[in-house]
Amino acid sequence: MKSARAKTPRKPIVKKGSQTNLKDPVGVYCRVRPLGFPDQECCLEVVNNTTVQLHTPEGYRLNRNGDYKETQYSFKQVFGTHTTQKELFDVVANPLVDDLIHGKNGLLFTYGVTGSGKTHTMTGSPGEGGLLPRCLDMIFNSIGSFQAKRYVFKSNDRNSMDIQCEVDALLERQKREAMPNAKTPSSKRQVDPEFADMITVQEFCKAEEVDEDSVYGVFVSYIEIYNNYIYDLLEEVPFDPIKPKPPQSKLLREDKNHNMYVAGCTEVEVKSTEEAFEVFWRGQKKRRIANTHLNRESSRSHSVFNIKLVQAPLDADGDNVLQEKEQITVSQLSLVDLAGSERTNRTRAEGNRLREAGNINQSLMTLRTCMDVLRENQMYGTNKMVPYRDSKLTHLFKNYFDGEGKVRMIVCVNPKAEDYEENLQVMRFAEVTQEVEVARPVDKAICGLTPGRRYRNQPRGPIGNEPLVTDVVLQSFPPLPSCEILDINDEQTLPRLIEALEKRHHLRQMMIDEFNKQSNAFKALLQEFDNAVLSKENHMQGKLNEKEKMISGQKLEIERLEKKNKTLEYKIEILEKTTTIYEEDKRNLQQELETQNQKLQRQFSDKRRLEARLQGMVTETTMKWEKECERRVAAKQLEMQNKLWVKDEKLKQLKAIVTEPKTEKPERPSRERDREKVTPRSVSPSPVPFLFQPDQNAPPIRLRHRRSRSAGDRWVDHKPASNMQTETVMQPHVPHAITVSVANEKALAKCEKYMLTHQELASDGEIETKLIKGDIYKTRGGGQSVQFTDIETLKQESPNGSRKRRSSTVAPAQPDGAESEWTDVETRCSVAVEMKAGSQLGPGYQHHAQPKRKKP
């Protein structure tokens, strides 16, 4: 009788615990390809099973001044040139397939330079199957007997799976088989000899602890990313020989679980390794490859082969699939063969090849940028936006790095010297990728049904036809004789039957007695066993009581310690807060101290600059006033000397007038003779010349020698408007002079000499005219300066009345032996020219009266 159908329990909610916060770093492995030629130069060597060393080749050292640089890079594991595909699969891909069967996602991609062996590692070669066929073989070895019928699972356009009963699946299978272009399942066809050697795996590999109470389905899809566009390699496009249609690119979408998927991508359900690899091989023929200078068959696109494993539990009877979509678990393993990074000057790419290389390098550069930003966010706690959308490659696998799942990368390296710079960039990228952490996948939820329900309704025993106990007992009885009576007078059949039945009854009675004896003995044994168990239970109960008391005491002690711990934690928290406050105050005080120190330093610097500036100003002012004092003292001395000389001259003239006895009018001495007889006066020294600078901003100039008077220099005759016209006979006359009332720069620029006519009232009430003369010089600032060199004084005197004072007698001889020539008072008073000691008359002066005789 079949047991009643149990109610399907509700799916338990997975609580986010500490397990979801655990992260694992990206596993980065290195595989070194053998050299193409034995004598080829190598730039990389394997140090140990986790370290490689990259050194500069000879050609690069010559170009870089002999710089020899060795750099070591560490990986999770390094596979040398003699590593087999099986060894690589067991270490790298086997854990990913095991997680896939247990409902966890995984990503495996190969990265390296063009020609470094990425496609060989992923796909393999005849006789050496790569990671992809080995992954498929392990999957079907593990779930082969637990696969669901074809079309029980159906994929939809929302990146999820639908489930249908076996009847609907059977109808769909019949419908598909009835179609005219229906293909024969691969299990009924021969394996294509083109790839038969690749999928022939000698080593049997199987996952452990596969859930026997579930059914599985495997779906595969194959896409390529070419020039940053996604194309479906399994899409069936009708062939049109007249106008062939180019393949249409696909778009990326995000499902309800925030996972990225390719919308409209073909997903094929496969039931064996051969069928799955045949689908892959069909898409591989459509993949874009080209012949470049570095590789005869270089991949020009990134290929992604997705293996999607669908798992659903059996119902409570263990006969059919549970028809609840929420109970379906979908896990995915993505195998990515990246196109090689390359330099266009080495591949000698042109046209489309150059465009392809640019897009490949751009997508790989975006992948490196994403890894850099992820590492920076995780190490330094920043929240920078990761540029996943800059490339379709990074956008497609966004959920692996932001979500959960294992990520593995195999760095393929060609150790030849020509690939040194590319290998250096690959190693740096691998070094950064190892520091990126990905969330550890959580275990799938248990459906809650009774385990072992698949084999519940099957016959027991290892063979299935083990005899029951009742059959053994019946076979021990003697066989019954024939009970067929053919004659009325037959008197032997019934007695034989009665005898056999009596024997059976007697045998049954004996067996009953034996059974009663054995049952009584067994009851006694059970009683003894019960007593022993009871005594043991009592003993154990006593021990349990003791243990409980001990546990109660320990619980109390634990509670006390927990309270104490909480108290200490509270104190520690208070101390930490206090420490934080003190540290903050300390930092603030240190910052304030630094600020004050900087302020004091600035003030000290300003003070020193101000002191230096004031010192300079004091020095400059001191020199300026010293010069000004010297100038004023010299001017005062000159003025006093001039006054003293004038008084001396007056006294001499008065003495000459008083003492001269000569009455006749002396002859007028010639000008040349006066000049020859000029002797320096000892009483009055020569005055100090003044310097007049119209340009106040001009710097002082170097004194130059005065030019001769016969050179014909032009003069500036400065006569102020306030001057009065005198009626003297002797008047100053300057030829070729520019007469101005106010000194200006224009007139000074045209002349070489300057003369100022100055009038003032003398002490006796007469007008005294002074002719101040000087030389004009050009200054460095573009102006003119005047250096005064001479002063001439013109004075007009009125005698007392019109009488002339004449001496009646000859004056006595002078003490110095000089002889007075004439003493006419009127004549002497008419001479109105007085010069400083030792000076000559200026050019152009015309004297209409006889000059005074110069004293020796």
C-alpha positions in Angstrom: 0.0 0.0 0.0 1.4 3.4 -1.0 1.9 5.8 1.8 -0.1 9.1 1.9 1.3 12.1 0.0 3.0 14.3 2.5 2.6 18.0 2.4 5.5 19.9 1.0 7.1 21.9 3.7 7.7 25.6 3.3 11.1 26.6 2.1 13.1 27.9 5.0 14.4 31.5 4.8 18.2 31.8 4.6 19.3 34.2 7.3 22.2 36.4 6.6 24.7 35.4 9.2 28.4 35.7 9.5 29.0 33.3 6.6 27.8 35.9 4.1 30.3 38.4 5.3 33.3 36.0 4.7 35.4 36.8 1.7 38.0 34.9 -0.2 40.7 36.5 -2.4 40.7 35.8 -6.1 42.7 32.7 -6.8 45.4 33.5 -9.3 47.5 30.7 -10.8 50.4 30.9 -13.3 51.1 28.5 -16.1 54.4 28.7 -18.0 54.4 27.6 -21.6 57.5 25.8 -23.0 59.7 27.7 -25.4 59.3 27.1 -29.1 63.0 26.5 -29.7 65.5 25.1 -27.2 68.1 27.8 -27.9 65.6 30.7 -27.6 66.3 33.4 -25.0 64.2 33.2 -21.9 63.1 36.1 -19.7 61.2 34.1 -17.0 62.1 31.2 -14.7 60.2 29.3 -12.0 61.7 29.8 -8.6 59.4 27.4 -6.7 55.8 26.2 -6.8 54.5 29.7 -5.8 57.0 32.1 -7.3 58.4 33.1 -10.7 61.2 35.5 -11.5 61.2 37.9 -14.4 64.5 39.4 -15.6 65.5 41.8 -18.3 66.6 40.2 -21.5 70.0 41.0 -23.1 68.6 43.2 -25.9 66.7 45.4 -23.4 69.8 45.8 -21.2 71.8 47.1 -24.1 69.1 49.7 -24.9 68.8 50.7 -21.3 72.5 51.3 -20.3 73.0 47.8 -19.1 70.3 48.0 -16.4 69.7 44.4 -15.1 66.5 44.2 -13.1 65.0 41.0 -11.6 61.5 41.0 -10.1 59.7 38.1 -8.4 56.0 37.6 -8.4 54.0 35.2 -6.1 50.9 33.2 -7.1 48.7 30.7 -5.4 50.5 28.0 -7.4 52.8 28.0 -10.3 52.6 25.3 -13.0 55.8 24.7 -14.9 56.4 23.7 -18.5 55.9 20.0 -17.7 52.5 20.3 -16.0 49.8 18.1 -17.5 46.2 19.1 -18.1 45.0 16.7 -15.4 47.3 18.3 -12.7 46.0 21.7 -13.7 42.4 20.6 -13.6 42.6 18.9 -10.2 44.0 22.1 -8.6 42.1 24.8 -10.4 38.8 23.6 -11.9 37.9 20.6 -9.8 36.8 22.7 -6.8 34.7 24.9 -9.1 32.8 21.9 -10.5 32.2 20.5 -7.1 30.7 23.9 -6.0 28.6 24.0 -9.1 27.0 20.6 -8.3 26.4 21.8 -4.8 24.6 25.0 -6.0 27.4 27.6 -6.0 28.6 29.8 -8.8 32.1 30.0 -10.3 34.1 31.9 -12.8 37.3 30.7 -14.4 39.2 32.8 -17.0 42.6 32.6 -18.7 44.6 35.8 -19.2 47.9 36.4 -21.0 49.7 37.7 -24.1 48.8 36.5 -27.5 50.4 33.0 -28.1 50.8 32.2 -24.4 48.6 29.1 -24.4 45.3 30.4 -23.2 43.1 28.5 -25.7 45.2 25.3 -25.3 44.7 25.5 -21.5 40.9 26.0 -21.8 40.0 23.8 -24.8 43.0 21.4 -25.1 44.4 19.6 -28.1 44.0 16.1 -29.5 45.0 13.6 -26.8 45.1 16.4 -24.1 41.7 17.6 -23.2 41.6 21.0 -21.6 39.7 22.3 -18.6 36.4 22.6 -20.5 36.0 19.0 -21.6 37.2 17.8 -18.2 34.7 20.0 -16.4 31.9 18.5 -18.5 33.1 15.0 -17.9 33.2 15.5 -14.2 29.7 16.9 -14.2 28.1 14.1 -16.1 30.0 11.5 -14.1 28.5 12.9 -10.9 24.9 13.4 -12.0 24.6 10.9 -14.8 22.0 8.6 -13.1 20.1 11.5 -11.5 19.4 13.5 -14.6 15.8 14.5 -15.3 14.1 13.7 -18.6 14.7 16.1 -21.4 12.5 19.2 -21.4 11.4 18.7 -17.7 13.4 21.9 -17.2 12.8 24.8 -19.6 14.7 28.1 -19.7 12.9 31.3 -20.2 13.9 34.9 -21.2 14.2 36.1 -17.6 17.4 34.2 -16.7 15.4 31.6 -14.7 14.0 28.1 -15.2 10.5 26.7 -15.5 9.6 23.1 -14.5 6.9 20.9 -16.0 5.7 17.4 -15.3 7.0 14.3 -17.2 3.9 14.0 -19.3 4.3 17.5 -20.7 8.0 16.9 -21.2 7.2 13.7 -23.1 4.7 15.5 -25.4 7.3 18.2 -26.1 9.9 15.5 -26.9 7.6 13.9 -29.3 6.7 17.3 -30.9 10.4 18.1 -31.3 11.2 14.7 -32.8 8.3 15.1 -35.3 9.8 18.3 -36.6 11.3 18.0 -40.1 14.7 19.5 -39.1 14.9 17.6 -35.8 18.4 16.4 -34.9 19.2 13.0 -33.7 20.3 13.0 -30.0 24.1 12.7 -29.7 23.7 9.5 -27.7 22.4 7.8 -30.8 25.1 9.3 -33.1 28.7 8.7 -33.5 31.2 11.2 -32.0 32.8 13.6 -34.4 36.3 12.4 -35.0 37.5 16.0 -35.2 37.2 16.4 -31.4 36.9 12.8 -30.3 40.4 12.8 -28.9 39.8 15.9 -26.8 36.9 14.5 -24.8 38.4 11.1 -24.2 39.5 11.5 -20.6 41.3 8.5 -19.2 41.0 9.6 -15.6 37.6 9.1 -13.9 36.6 12.1 -11.8 33.4 12.5 -9.8 32.1 14.9 -7.2 31.5 13.7 -3.6 28.2 13.8 -1.7 25.9 14.3 -4.6 22.3 14.8 -3.4 20.5 11.6 -4.5 17.0 12.9 -3.8 17.2 15.6 -6.5 17.2 15.6 -10.3 19.5 17.6 -12.5 19.6 19.3 -15.8 22.5 20.8 -17.7 22.2 23.7 -20.1 25.1 25.3 -22.0 25.4 28.6 -23.9 28.3 30.0 -25.9 28.9 33.7 -26.6 31.7 35.9 -27.8 32.5 39.6 -27.2 33.9 41.1 -30.4 34.7 44.8 -30.7 32.7 45.3 -27.5 29.6 43.6 -29.0 28.1 40.4 -27.8 27.2 37.7 -30.3 25.5 34.3 -29.7 27.7 31.5 -31.3 24.8 28.9 -30.9 22.2 31.0 -32.7 20.8 29.2 -35.8 20.5 31.7 -38.6 18.9 30.5 -41.9 21.5 30.6 -44.6 20.7 32.9 -47.5 23.2 32.5 -50.4 21.9 35.7 -52.2 21.9 38.1 -49.3 23.5 36.6 -46.2 22.5 38.3 -42.9 25.2 39.4 -40.5 24.9 38.1 -37.0 22.9 40.3 -34.6 24.5 41.5 -31.4 22.8 40.8 -28.1 22.0 43.1 -25.1 22.8 42.7 -21.4 19.9 42.6 -18.9 19.6 42.4 -15.2 17.3 39.8 -13.6 15.3 40.1 -10.4 18.3 38.9 -8.4 20.5 41.6 -9.9 22.5 39.1 -11.9 23.6 40.1 -15.4 22.7 37.9 -18.4 22.6 38.0 -22.2 19.0 38.6 -23.3 17.9 36.1 -26.1 20.9 33.9 -25.7 20.5 30.3 -26.9 20.6 27.7 -24.1 20.9 24.1 -25.1 20.0 21.2 -22.8 22.7 18.5 -23.0 22.7 15.0 -21.5 26.3 13.8 -22.0 29.8 15.1 -22.3 29.9 14.3 -26.1 26.7 16.2 -26.7 27.9 19.2 -24.7 31.3 19.4 -26.4 29.6 19.0 -29.8 27.6 22.1 -29.0 30.8 23.9 -28.0 32.6 22.8 -31.1 29.8 24.0 -33.3 30.0 27.5 -31.7 33.8 27.4 -31.8 33.8 27.2 -35.6 31.9 30.5 -35.6 34.3 32.3 -33.4 36.5 35.0 -34.9 40.1 34.1 -35.3 42.8 35.6 -37.5 46.4 35.1 -38.6 48.6 37.7 -37.0 52.4 38.1 -36.9 52.5 36.6 -33.3 50.0 33.7 -33.7 48.7 31.8 -36.7 45.3 31.4 -35.1 44.9 34.3 -32.8 41.6 34.8 -31.0 40.2 38.1 -31.9 37.3 38.0 -29.3 36.6 37.0 -25.7 34.7 33.8 -25.6 32.4 32.8 -22.7 31.1 29.2 -22.3 28.5 29.0 -19.6 27.5 25.7 -17.9 24.2 26.1 -16.1 23.2 23.3 -13.7 19.5 23.1 -12.7 18.6 21.1 -9.6 15.1 20.3 -8.2 14.2 17.9 -5.4 11.9 14.9 -5.7 8.5 14.9 -4.1 7.8 13.1 -0.8 7.2 9.8 -2.6 10.5 10.0 -4.4 8.9 9.2 -7.8 8.4 12.6 -9.5 10.0 16.1 -9.6 8.6 18.5 -7.0 6.5 20.9 -9.1 7.4 24.1 -7.2 9.5 26.7 -9.0 10.8 28.2 -5.7 12.6 24.9 -5.0 14.7 25.1 -8.1 18.4 25.8 -7.6 20.4 27.2 -10.5 24.2 27.4 -10.4 26.5 28.5 -13.2 30.1 28.0 -14.1 31.6 30.5 -16.6 34.7 29.4 -18.6 36.2 32.5 -20.2 39.0 32.5 -22.8 40.2 36.1 -23.0 41.8 37.4 -26.2 45.5 38.1 -25.8 46.8 41.6 -24.9 49.2 42.7 -27.6 51.0 45.7 -29.0 50.0 46.7 -32.5 53.6 47.5 -33.6 54.5 43.8 -32.9 51.4 42.2 -34.5 51.8 44.6 -37.5 48.0 44.9 -37.5 46.2 47.0 -40.1 42.6 47.8 -40.9 40.2 45.4 -39.1 43.0 43.7 -37.2 44.1 47.1 -35.8 40.6 47.9 -34.8 40.2 44.5 -33.1 43.4 44.9 -31.2 42.4 48.3 -30.0 39.1 47.0 -28.7 40.7 44.0 -27.1 43.3 46.2 -25.3 40.5 48.6 -24.2 38.4 45.9 -22.7 41.4 44.4 -20.9 42.4 47.9 -19.6 38.8 48.3 -18.3 39.2 44.9 -16.5 42.4 46.2 -14.9 40.8 49.4 -13.9 37.9 47.6 -12.2 40.4 45.4 -10.3 42.3 48.5 -9.2 39.2 50.3 -7.9 37.9 47.1 -6.2 41.2 46.6 -4.4 41.3 50.3 -3.4 37.8 50.2 -2.0 38.4 47.0 0.0 41.9 48.0 1.3 41.2 51.6 2.2 37.5 51.6 2.8 36.7 54.0 0.0 33.5 53.9 -2.0 34.6 54.7 -5.5 32.3 53.6 -8.3 33.7 50.6 -10.2 33.5 51.3 -14.0 31.8 48.0 -14.9 29.8 49.6 -17.7 32.8 50.8 -19.6 33.1 47.3 -21.2 30.7 44.5 -21.9 33.2 42.0 -20.5 33.3 43.6 -17.0 29.6 44.4 -17.1 28.7 40.7 -17.7 30.6 39.5 -14.7 29.7 42.3 -12.4 27.6 40.0 -10.1 30.7 37.7 -9.5 32.7 40.6 -8.0 29.8 42.5 -6.3 27.9 39.3 -5.4 29.2 35.9 -4.4 31.0 33.0 -6.0 34.5 31.7 -6.5 36.7 33.5 -9.1 39.8 31.8 -10.4 42.3 33.2 -13.0 45.0 31.4 -14.8 47.8 33.6 -16.0 49.4 32.1 -19.1 53.0 33.2 -19.8 55.3 32.7 -22.8 58.8 33.0 -21.4 60.5 34.1 -24.6 62.4 37.4 -24.4 60.3 39.2 -27.1 57.3 39.1 -24.7 59.1 40.7 -21.8 57.3 44.0 -21.7 53.8 42.4 -22.2 54.6 39.8 -19.5 55.6 42.6 -17.1 52.2 44.2 -17.5 50.5 40.8 -17.1 52.4 40.1 -13.9 51.5 43.5 -12.5 47.8 42.9 -13.2 47.9 39.5 -11.6 49.6 41.0 -8.5 46.7 43.5 -8.2 44.0 40.9 -8.8 45.2 38.7 -6.0 44.4 41.4 -3.5 40.7 41.6 -4.6 38.3 39.7 -2.4 35.0 38.1 -3.4 32.2 37.1 -1.1 32.2 33.4 -0.2 29.1 31.6 -1.6 26.6 30.3 0.9 25.3 26.8 1.2 22.0 26.2 -0.5 18.8 25.8 1.6 17.6 22.3 2.4 14.1 21.6 1.2 13.1 19.9 4.4 11.9 16.6 2.8 12.9 13.2 4.2 16.2 12.0 2.8 16.4 8.7 1.0 13.0 8.9 -0.6 14.3 7.9 -4.0 14.8 4.3 -2.9 11.9 4.0 -0.5 9.5 2.1 -2.7 12.1 -0.2 -4.3 12.6 -3.8 -3.0 14.9 -4.1 0.0 18.2 -5.9 -0.1 21.2 -5.5 -2.2 19.7 -7.7 -5.0 16.0 -7.0 -4.5 14.7 -10.7 -4.3 15.8 -11.7 -0.7 13.3 -14.4 0.7 11.1 -13.4 3.7 11.1 -15.2 7.1 7.6 -16.7 6.5 8.8 -18.3 3.2 11.7 -20.0 5.1 9.4 -21.4 7.8 6.9 -22.8 5.3 9.7 -24.5 3.3 10.8 -26.3 6.6 7.4 -28.2 6.8 7.1 -31.6 5.0 5.5 -31.4 1.7 1.8 -32.3 1.3 0.9 -35.5 -0.6 -1.3 -35.4 -3.6 -4.9 -34.7 -2.6 -6.5 -35.7 -5.9 -9.1 -38.5 -5.4 -9.9 -40.3 -8.7 -11.9 -43.3 -7.3 -14.6 -43.7 -4.7 -13.0 -46.7 -3.2 -9.7 -44.8 -2.8 -8.8 -45.3 0.9 -5.1 -44.3 0.8 -5.2 -40.7 -0.2 -7.1 -39.3 2.8 -5.2 -41.3 5.4 -1.9 -40.1 3.9 -3.2 -36.5 3.9 -4.4 -36.9 7.5 -1.0 -38.3 8.5 0.9 -35.4 6.8 -1.3 -32.9 8.5 -0.9 -34.5 11.9 2.9 -34.4 11.3 2.7 -30.8 10.4 0.5 -30.1 13.5 2.9 -31.9 15.7 5.8 -30.1 14.1 4.0 -26.8 14.5 3.3 -27.6 18.2 6.9 -28.4 18.7 7.9 -25.2 17.0 5.4 -23.3 19.2 6.8 -24.9 22.3 10.3 -24.1 21.1 9.2 -20.6 20.3 7.6 -20.2 23.7 10.7 -21.4 25.4 12.9 -19.1 23.4 10.5 -16.3 23.8 10.5 -16.9 27.6 14.3 -17.0 27.6 14.4 -13.9 25.4 11.9 -12.2 27.8 14.2 -13.2 30.7 17.1 -11.8 28.8 15.1 -8.7 28.0 14.2 -8.4 31.7 17.8 -8.7 32.7 18.7 -6.2 30.0 16.0 -3.9 31.2 17.3 -4.2 34.8 20.8 -3.6 33.7 19.7 -0.7 31.6 17.6 0.6 34.5 20.6 0.4 36.8 22.7 2.1 34.2 20.1 4.7 33.7 20.0 5.3 37.5 23.8 5.4 37.6 23.8 7.7 34.6 21.0 9.8 36.1 23.1 10.3 39.2 26.0 11.3 37.1 23.8 13.5 35.1 22.5 15.2 38.2 26.1 15.7 39.3 26.9 17.1 35.9 23.9 19.3 35.9 24.9 20.6 39.3 28.3 21.2 38.0 26.9 22.8 34.8 24.6 24.9 36.9 27.6 26.1 39.0 29.6 26.7 35.8 26.6 28.6 34.3 26.5 30.8 37.4 30.2 31.3 37.1 29.8 32.0 33.4 27.0 34.5 34.2 29.2 36.1 36.8 32.1 36.3 34.4 29.9 37.6 31.6 28.6 40.3 33.9 32.2 41.1 34.9 33.1 40.9 31.3 30.3 43.3 30.4 31.4 45.6 33.2 35.0 45.5 32.0 33.8 46.0 28.4 31.8 49.0 29.5 34.8 50.4 31.4 37.0 49.7 28.4 34.5 51.4 26.2 34.5 54.4 28.5 38.3 54.4 28.6 38.4 54.1 24.8 36.1 57.0 24.5 38.2 59.0 27.0 41.3 58.0 25.2 39.7 59.1 21.9 38.8 62.4 23.5 42.3 62.9 24.9 43.8 61.9 21.6 41.6 64.3 19.8 42.5 67.0 22.3 46.1 66.1 21.9 45.9 66.3 18.1 44.1 69.7 18.4 46.7 71.0 20.8 49.5 69.7 18.6 47.8 71.4 15.6 47.4 74.6 17.6 51.0 74.3 18.8 52.2 73.8 15.2 50.0 76.7 14.1 51.4 79.0 16.8 55.0 77.9 16.0 54.4 78.7 12.3 52.8 82.0 13.3 55.8 82.8 15.5 58.2 81.7 12.8 56.3 84.0 10.4 56.4 86.9 12.9 60.1 86.3 13.5 60.8 86.3 9.8 58.7 89.5 9.4 60.5 91.0 12.3 63.9 90.2 10.8 62.8 91.5 7.4 61.5 94.7 9.1 64.7 95.1 11.1 66.7 94.7 8.0 64.5 97.1 6.1 64.6 99.7 9.0 68.3 99.3 9.3 68.6 100.0 5.5 66.2 103.0 5.9 68.2 104.3 8.9 71.5 103.8 7.0 70.1 105.5 3.9 68.5 108.3 5.9 71.7 108.8 7.9 73.8 109.0 4.7 71.2 111.3 3.2 71.2 113.7 6.2 75.0 113.5 6.4 75.2 114.6 2.8 72.6 117.2 3.4 74.4 118.6 6.4 77.7 118.6 4.5 76.0 120.4 1.7 74.4 123.0 4.0 77.7 123.5 5.9 79.5 123.9 2.6 76.9 126.3 1.4 77.0 128.3 4.6 80.8 128.3 4.5 80.6 129.5 0.9 78.1 132.2 1.8 80.2 133.4 4.7 83.4 133.4 2.6 81.6 135.4 -0.1 80.4 137.9 2.5 83.9 138.1 4.0 85.4 138.5 0.5 82.9 141.3 -0.3 83.7 143.1 2.9 87.3 142.7 2.3 87.0 144.1 -1.2 85.0 147.0 0.1 87.6 147.7 2.7 90.3 147.5 0.1 88.5 149.8 -2.2 87.8 152.2 0.6 91.4 152.1 1.7 92.5 152.7 -1.9 90.2 155.6 -2.3 91.3 157.2 0.9 95.0 156.6 0.5 95.5 157.1 -3.2 97.0 160.6 -4.0 96.9 160.3 -7.8 94.5 162.8 -9.4 94.6 162.1 -13.1 92.5 159.5 -14.6 94.3 156.3 -15.2 94.2 154.5 -18.4 91.9 151.7 -18.9 93.9 148.5 -18.6 93.4 145.9 -21.3 91.4 142.8 -20.6 94.2 140.5 -21.7 96.5 142.2 -19.3 94.0 141.9 -16.4 93.7 138.3 -17.1 97.5 137.9 -17.1 97.8 139.6 -13.8 95.1 137.7 -12.1 96.4 136.3 -8.8 94.5 134.0 -6.5 93.1 135.6 -3.4 94.1 134.1 -0.1 91.3 135.5 2.0 88.4 133.9 0.2 88.5 130.3 -0.9 86.6 129.2 -4.0 82.9 128.4 -3.3 81.6 124.8 -3.5 79.5 124.3 -6.6 75.8 123.4 -6.2 73.9 120.6 -8.0 70.5 121.3 -9.3 68.4 118.3 -10.5 65.1 119.0 -12.1 64.5 115.2 -12.3 64.0 114.3 -8.6 63.8 110.5 -9.4 67.0 110.4 -11.4 70.0 108.7 -9.8 73.2 110.8 -9.1 75.5 111.1 -12.0 79.3 110.9 -12.3 81.0 114.3 -12.5 82.6 115.0 -15.9 85.2 117.6 -16.9 84.0 121.0 -18.0 84.3 121.6 -21.6 86.3 124.7 -22.8 84.6 128.0 -23.2 85.7 128.3 -26.8 83.6 125.3 -27.9 80.6 127.5 -28.7 78.1 125.9 -26.2 74.5 127.0 -26.2 73.1 128.6 -23.0 69.7 128.6 -21.2 69.2 132.1 -19.9 66.8 131.8 -17.0 65.4 135.2 -16.2 62.4 135.1 -13.8 59.5 137.4 -14.6 59.9 139.1 -11.2 63.3 140.5 -12.1 63.7 144.3 -12.6 65.5 146.0 -15.4 68.6 147.8 -14.4 70.1 150.9 -16.0 73.7 149.9 -15.7 76.1 150.4 -18.5 77.5 146.9 -18.2 74.9 144.3 -19.0 75.4 140.5 -19.3 75.1 139.3 -22.9 75.0 135.6 -23.9 75.0 134.8 -27.6 72.9 131.9 -28.9 71.0 131.6 -25.7 67.4 130.4 -25.1 65.7 132.8 -22.7 63.1 131.4 -20.4 61.2 132.6 -17.4 60.7 129.2 -15.9 63.2 126.3 -16.3 61.8 123.4 -18.3 63.1 120.1 -19.5 62.7 120.9 -23.2 65.0 123.9 -23.1 67.5 122.0 -20.9 67.6 119.2 -23.4 68.7 121.5 -26.2 71.6 123.3 -24.4 74.8 122.5 -22.6 75.1 125.6 -20.3 72.7 127.2 -17.8 72.6 130.7 -16.3 70.1 131.9 -13.6 69.7 135.7 -13.1 68.8 136.3 -9.5 68.0 139.7 -8.0 67.9 140.5 -4.3 68.1 143.7 -2.1 71.5 144.2 -0.5 72.1 145.4 3.0 72.6 149.0 1.8 69.3 149.1 0.0 70.7 148.6 -3.5 69.7 145.9 -6.0 72.2 143.1 -6.3 72.1 140.9 -9.3 73.7 137.4 -9.2 74.4 135.3 -12.3 74.5 131.7 -11.2 76.1 129.5 -14.0 76.3 125.7 -14.4 76.7 122.8 -16.8 73.8 120.6 -18.0 74.1 116.8 -18.0 71.8 114.0 -19.1 70.7 111.6 -16.4 70.3 107.8 -16.7 66.5 108.1 -16.2 66.2 110.2 -19.3 66.1 113.7 -17.6 68.6 116.5 -17.2 70.6 117.7 -14.2 72.5 121.0 -13.7 75.7 121.3 -11.8 76.5 124.8 -10.7 80.1 125.9 -11.3 80.2 129.7 -11.0 78.5 132.8 -9.4 78.9 136.4 -10.7 77.5 139.3 -8.8 76.4 142.6 -10.5 75.7 145.6 -8.1 74.7 149.1 -8.9 75.5 151.8 -6.3 74.4 155.4 -6.0 77.2 157.8 -4.9 76.5 160.6 -2.4 75.7 163.4 -4.8 77.4 163.9 -8.1 80.8 165.0 -6.7 83.9 163.0 -7.4 86.4 162.2 -4.8 89.9 162.8 -6.0 93.1 162.6 -4.1 95.3 165.6 -4.2 98.4 163.8 -3.4 100.0 160.7 -4.5 99.2 157.8 -2.2 102.0 156.1 -0.5 103.2 152.8 -1.8 101.3 149.7 -0.8 102.9 147.3 1.6 103.1 144.6 -1.0 104.8 146.9 -3.5 101.7 147.2 -5.8 100.9 150.6 -7.3 97.5 152.1 -7.3 96.5 153.2 -10.9 93.4 155.2 -10.3 91.1 156.3 -7.4 88.2 158.0 -9.1 85.2 157.3 -6.9 82.6 157.8 -9.6 84.5 155.6 -12.0 84.9 152.9 -9.4 81.3 153.0 -8.4 80.2 152.7 -12.0 82.0 149.3 -12.2 79.2 147.0 -11.0 80.8 143.6 -11.6 82.0 141.5 -8.8 83.2 137.9 -9.2 84.1 135.2 -6.8 87.7 134.6 -6.1 89.6 133.1 -8.9 86.8 133.2 -11.4 86.8 134.4 -15.0 84.1 136.4 -16.8 81.6 134.4 -18.7 81.5 134.4 -22.4 79.9 137.4 -24.1 80.2 139.9 -21.2 80.8 143.3 -22.6 82.1 145.9 -20.1 81.5 149.5 -21.1 83.4 150.9 -18.1 86.9 150.4 -17.0 87.2 147.4 -14.7 88.5 147.7 -11.2 92.1 146.9 -10.7 92.7 143.5 -9.2 94.5 143.5 -6.0 97.6 141.4 -5.8 
